[in-house]
Amino acid sequence: MSESRISVVVPVRNGGGLFRYLCRALERARDAYDLDVIIIDSGSDDGTPEEAERIGFRVQHIAPAEFGHGRTRNLGVRLATGDVVCFLTHDVLPCTPDWPFRFAAALDDPSVAAVYGRQVPRDASTMEMFFVAQNYPQEPLRFDPRFDGHHPRPGRVLYSNAFGAVRRETLLRLPFPESIGYTEDVVWAHHALRSGFSIVYEPAAEALHAHTYSLQGIFRRTYLIGRVLRAYDIDGGATFPESVRFLTSELSYFIRQGHTHRVPQLLAYEFTRWVGFHAGRVLGGHSERQRRAAGGGPLVADTFASEPRSHS
């Protein structure tokens, strides 16, 4: 498969300067690896699709109302011509030139459904660097199928479609959930593991990517994540003892880095994140489960409707 054609799918709306940087990186990778690059634009008015067309990428236009994180990526898979489909968000910047080959090589193993690369923040806070150290180490990782109700530890990334790749054939049979407004890649990763596939983390493929959240923003984010994970019964790893172990490890990291003066900020941030997640589980999870069981509309679509989640 590492010699097969590789497609790249980028959902975007008003990508701005970060998207232009990505376009330059994708242009170089396209010329080196004969990539099939597909930009799915959902109503940009800042010249984003015109920039992609100028470079020669395929541009698929959809209405803003048609966008969905899972739905749009499933569309990209159907449009793709490659055996391997890479997903990038518009604010990712690959910084290892052979990342398409690394992703494709990981999918040479037919038991692997997906691979994701290392994400490093551009301007990192101590909390972000701890997150990177926990989830994006220098050593490769492999998550294999477990049939005993496997749940990840708090804060653990199992797969990210901000910078990752899937086997097209597998995703056509096991598509991203389309009724979820948040954390669809995590839900899909659990589904893939339960279906007998493995997921690989490949640190040799590296990109710049990170988000910085205010206390209000992290509460909203974790509330929505808690709702979704509870609805799909994949929130079991976030027990109180595991949460305490996570916080203890993070505090130790701060002390080792000499950032003890930032501990009050850390405690406020982690308390807000913990409260948001468990509020989502308790207050919103039951209603989301009922909605899902009844085949209702998109999960979490009616809560924090103004949540400004981007295409990343």
Secondary structure, DSSP 8 states (H G I E B T S, - for coil): -TTS-EEEEEEESS-HHHHHHHHHHHHHHHHHHT-EEEEEESS--SSHHHHHHHHT-EEEE--GGG--HHHHHHHHHHH--SSEEEEE-TT-EE-STTHHHHHHHHTTSTTEEEEEEEEE-SS--HHHHHHHHHHS-SS-EEE---SS-----TT--S--TTEEEEEHHHHHHS---SSBSS-HHHHHHHHHHHTT-EEEEEEEEEEE------HHHHHHHHHHHHHHHHHTT--TT--HHHHHHHHHHHHHHHHHTT-GGGHHHHHHHHHHHHHHHHHIIIIIHHHHHHHHHTT-S-BTTTSSTT------
